[in-house]
Each structure stands twice: as structure tokens, then as C-alpha cells.
Amino acid sequence: MGIIPTDKEQEVRNIDVIISKGDANGDITYANPIFLKLAGYQLDELLEQPHSIIRHPDMPKIIFKALWDSLKAGNDVHTFVKNLSKDGSFYWVYAFVRVATNPDGSFRNYVSTRKTMSTKAREIIEPLYAKLIEAQNSVIDESLVVLEEFLASQGASLETFNDAMIKLQNA
């Protein structure tokens, strides 16, 4: 059946640094203790599971499409994510995801470092994501149009998505 989301929010403190690593498929190969605490899982429950195990239903699909398209192109990604804990609670993070490579340049893994989301960024991102969810659930998925319009309002585009997210986090 899956986890039923609640309205209970987990606090991500300013000192918290959440780290996980994933293989080429996005399956979890490492999770630090802060990640385990916030997500509410034991390490053995997470290893070899897709990172989507903590995906909150309030997360628009277009955000993950942009994230994966960028990562597959070899680019780092900055974005905001609402995660779902095992007990149904949630927590918001500012995520930096990068591709780690071996000395010969071949793919090693994905490394995701997450920290607390700024209040200012949340005031903007939360309603944007609600609008993106509404657009993706319409008869014709219009979430890409909504995302492009938002980025344009920030003086950005899909190509400068990271810059817009960094600017929001630091505002």
C-alpha cells in the first residue's frame, strides 16, 4: 500500500548535513546517520533501494526529470526537495547532487548533499510545486510550461535552473 503522508514536519537543523550516494540507477549505496534519522529507516532498509523510496507525493515529476536530465548530461544539480519519512512525516531540503567520477573519468556514483531550506526559498518553492503538481495532473501535462514560466520570472531558463535555485536559497 505505501506510506500515507501526514502533516507532521521533521525539523532539518542548520547544522544537519544529509548525505547519500547512489549507483547509476539512483539506488542508494550509502546513507549517513542524519539521513537515516530524518527518513526514519534503518540502513539495511535503504541500501539498494531507489532514492524514490523517500519521494513525497507533493514533489512534481518535472523537477526529477530536470534533475536526471542534468545529471545524465554530467552536470551538477541544485534543487529543493520535499521528502517523505517512513512514518508519513516530511522534511524539506536544499539538495546539491553531483556526479562523482573515478580517476580515469568513468562514473563512480551520484552524491547528494542536503541541508536546511531557507525560509525565503520555501515561501516561493512550496506554491510553485503545488502549481506544478496541478499542471501535471491536468488532462495535458503542462508542468514544463509552468516551470519555464517560473524560471523566466526569475530571469532564468531550464539551462540556468541551478543558478535560479542557488539564488533562491541564498536570498
C-alpha positions in Angstrom: 0.0 0.0 0.0 2.7 2.6 0.6 3.3 5.3 3.2 0.4 7.7 3.9 1.7 11.3 4.2 0.8 13.2 7.4 1.1 16.9 8.2 3.9 16.3 10.6 7.1 18.1 9.6 10.5 16.9 10.6 13.0 19.7 11.5 16.2 19.9 9.4 18.5 22.0 11.6 21.1 24.4 10.3 23.9 22.0 11.4 22.4 19.0 9.7 24.1 17.7 6.6 22.3 14.8 4.9 24.4 12.7 2.6 23.6 9.8 0.4 25.2 8.1 -2.6 23.6 6.3 -5.4 24.6 4.0 -8.2 23.9 4.6 -11.9 20.2 3.7 -11.4 19.8 6.0 -8.5 19.7 3.2 -5.9 21.1 4.0 -2.5 24.6 2.7 -1.8 25.3 4.9 1.3 23.2 7.0 3.7 24.7 8.9 6.6 23.1 8.9 10.2 21.3 12.2 9.7 19.6 10.8 6.6 18.6 7.7 8.4 17.2 9.7 11.4 15.1 12.1 9.2 13.9 9.4 6.8 13.1 7.0 9.7 14.7 4.0 8.2 17.5 1.6 9.2 20.4 1.4 6.8 19.6 -2.1 5.7 16.1 -1.0 4.7 17.5 1.7 2.4 20.5 0.1 0.7 19.9 -0.9 -2.9 16.5 0.8 -2.8 15.8 3.7 -5.2 16.1 7.2 -3.8 12.4 7.5 -4.7 11.6 5.5 -1.6 11.5 8.8 0.2 9.8 10.8 -2.6 6.8 12.8 -1.2 3.7 12.8 -3.5 3.9 16.7 -3.3 7.0 16.5 -5.5 6.4 17.4 -9.1 7.7 14.9 -11.6 9.1 17.7 -13.8 11.7 18.5 -11.0 13.0 15.0 -11.1 13.0 14.9 -14.9 15.1 18.1 -14.9 17.4 16.6 -12.2 18.0 13.4 -14.0 18.4 15.0 -17.5 21.1 17.3 -16.0 22.9 14.5 -14.1 22.8 12.2 -17.2 24.5 15.1 -19.1 27.2 15.1 -16.5 26.1 18.3 -14.7 25.6 19.0 -11.0 22.1 19.9 -9.8 20.9 22.3 -7.1 17.2 22.0 -6.2 14.6 21.8 -3.4 13.0 18.5 -2.4 10.2 17.6 0.0 11.0 14.1 1.3 8.6 11.5 2.9 9.7 9.8 6.1 8.8 6.2 6.9 6.3 7.3 9.5 4.5 9.6 7.0 6.1 12.9 8.2 8.0 15.1 5.8 11.1 17.3 5.6 12.2 20.0 3.1 15.8 20.2 2.0 18.0 22.2 -0.3 19.8 19.5 -2.4 23.1 19.5 -4.2 23.5 16.4 -6.4 26.7 15.7 -8.3 28.2 13.0 -10.4 31.4 11.6 -8.8 33.9 10.1 -11.2 36.8 7.7 -10.9 40.4 8.8 -11.6 40.0 7.6 -15.2 36.9 9.8 -15.6 34.4 7.0 -15.5 31.2 7.1 -13.5 31.6 6.3 -9.8 28.3 7.3 -8.2 25.9 10.1 -7.5 26.5 12.1 -4.3 23.6 14.0 -2.8 24.3 16.5 -0.1 21.2 18.1 1.5 20.8 20.8 4.1 18.1 23.0 5.5 16.0 25.0 3.1 15.9 28.8 3.6 12.6 30.3 4.7 12.6 32.6 1.7 13.1 29.8 -0.8 10.3 27.7 0.8 7.9 30.7 0.5 8.5 30.6 -3.3 9.0 26.9 -3.9 6.1 25.4 -2.0 3.4 27.2 -4.0 5.4 26.7 -7.2 5.5 22.9 -6.6 1.7 22.9 -5.8 1.1 24.6 -9.2 3.4 22.1 -10.9 1.5 19.2 -9.4 -1.8 20.7 -10.5 -0.4 21.2 -14.0 1.0 17.6 -14.2 -2.4 16.2 -13.2 -4.3 18.2 -15.9 -5.5 16.5 -19.0 -2.3 17.5 -20.8 0.8 17.7 -18.6 1.6 21.4 -18.6 4.2 21.3 -15.8 7.1 22.0 -18.1 5.3 25.2 -19.3 4.7 26.3 -15.6 8.3 25.6 -14.7 9.6 27.5 -17.7 7.3 30.5 -16.8 8.5 30.5 -13.2 12.2 30.3 -14.3 11.6 33.2 -16.8 10.1 35.3 -13.9 13.4 34.7 -12.1 15.4 35.8 -15.1 16.4 32.1 -15.7 15.7 29.2 -18.0 16.0 25.4 -17.9 19.6 25.9 -18.9 20.2 28.1 -15.8 18.0 26.2 -13.4 20.8 25.7 -10.9 21.6 29.4 -10.8 17.9 30.2 -10.0 17.8 27.6 -7.2 21.1 28.9 -5.7 19.8 32.4 -5.9 16.6 31.4 -4.1 18.4 29.5 -1.4 20.8 32.5 -0.7 18.1 35.2 -0.9 
